[in-house]
Amino acid sequence: MPAFFIVKAKAVIIKNEQILLIEYSEKNCFHYNLPGGKVEIGETIDEALQRELEEEASVYISIGNIICVYEYTPHKHIEGHASDIPTIQIILEAHLKENQIPKLPQSPDKFQTAVKWVPLADLDTIVLYPNLKSQIKQYYKQKQVIELAQDFKFPNQKSLET
């Protein structure tokens, strides 16, 4: 059986002790997601994250290092799950480029209702999918990151793939 999973890139953008989140309304409930989404065929993680931020929040960003990696494994869930496809989410630090003001795009996702700055102090009062509240708070306090190593950025590296 071939291995199959989705890769997503998500951004943690913190400014003035607030985090930028995308608000959704589904089944009469509000929840929030980190901005970002699926890496499409032919895109790098950076390119996908930039595209998703333009689509979801109408902004341009500079991308930093990895904060954490989140693994979604539907077969391990006891209760219902949103998807049957395993997913790896790469959570990256990011910053708005100069003069960028996040806003709802002209054609948002049908469930997207807002782009909001949420105070970090209020993070525990919202529903965040996936629930990475403790990882976000730890990152904010310690600024501990992992470098994103990309093969095309190493000029003398030869590919081992055939």
N, C-alpha and C positions, 0 to 999 in steps of 0.2 A: 504494500500500500504506500503510495507516494506521500511524502510529508507535505502538508499544506497548512499555512497559517497566514494571517494578515499582519503586515507591519504598519504601525501608525506612528506619526511624529506629533508630539504635543509640546506646547510652550508654557513655561512658567514665567510670567511677566509681572514683576513686582515694582511698584512705584509709590512712594509716599506711604509705605506700610499698607498698601492695598494690592490685591492680586486681580488681574484681568481674567474674567470668566465669561463664558457664553451661557446665557440662560435659555432653557427650553421648557415648554409646557406640553406634557403628554399625559393623557388619561387624567386630566384635571389636577395634575400635580406639577409643581415647578421643581426643576433640578438644574444643576450647573455642570458644565464640562470645562476642562482646560481647552483653550483654542488649539486647533490642529486637526489632523485626520490622516487618512490612508495615504501611504506612499504608492503612487501609481507606477506602472511599468515604465522604465526609462528615466525615472526621477531619482535624484539623490535624496537623502533624508532632509538636507537643508532646503533643497528646491521644493519638496513637498510641504514643508512647514511654512515656507514663505508664501506659497500658493494658497494654502489653507487659511493663513492669517489675512490675506487679501480678500478671500471669499467670505470668511466669517466675521471679520472685524474691520475690514476696509483700511488696513494699515500695512506698512512696511516695517520690517524688523531686522535687527542684527542678532545672529544666533551664537550662543555660547556653547558651553560644555553640557554633558549629560548630568542630570540630577539623579535619576534612577531609571530603572527598566521595570515595567509592569507586565506581568504575564497573566493573561486571561485564559483559563482552562475550563471550558464549559462542562466537560465530563466529570470534573471534580465537585461541581455544585450540587448540593442536596436539593435545594429548591429550584424553581424555574430560572432560566437564564435568557439573556437578551439575544444570543446568537449561538449557533452550534459550531462556529468556526473559531479555533484557537487564535489568539491575537497577542502580539508583542507590541507594547507601546513604549517608545523611547521618549522620555520626558527630558526636555532640554531647557536650559536657561535662555532667555531672550530679552531683548530690550527694544523699545520703540525707537525708530529712527527719528531724527529731529523734526519737530512740527507735526507729528502724527497724532491724530485724535481718533481713538477707536469709536466706531459707530456701527449700527445695524446696516448691512449692505442693502442695496436696492432690491435684490432678489434673494432673501435669506431662505434657508432650509425651512420647510413648512412648519416645523415644530420650534424653530428658533424665535424667541420673543425679544431678546435684548442682548446687548454687550455691556457688561457691568464691571465696575471696579468694586470689589468687595473687601472691606477692611480685614486684614489678617486676624484681628481680634474677634471677628465674627465668623471665622471659618467653621468653627464647630457647630454653628447654628443653621447651616445650610446642608442640602443634600448635594454631594459632589460625586460624580461618576467618572472614573473609578475613584473610590475613597482613598485618596492619597494625602489627606490632610496632615497626618503626622510626618510624612516625608517632606511635604512642602514647608511645614514649620521648622523641621530640622535643618533643611537647606537654608532657610532664611536666617536661622541663628548661627549656623556654622559655615555656610558657603562652601560646603564640601561637594566636589564635582568629580566626574570622570571624563577624561579627554575622549572626544569622538575621533577615532583614527579612521581615515578613509584612504584606501589604496591608491586612488588617483592623485593624491596629494604627496606621494612619495615617489620622486622622479626616477630613482634607480631600482625600484622594486619590480621584479618580474612576476607575472601572474603564474600561479600553479594550477589554475583551472584549465581544463582542456575543452 
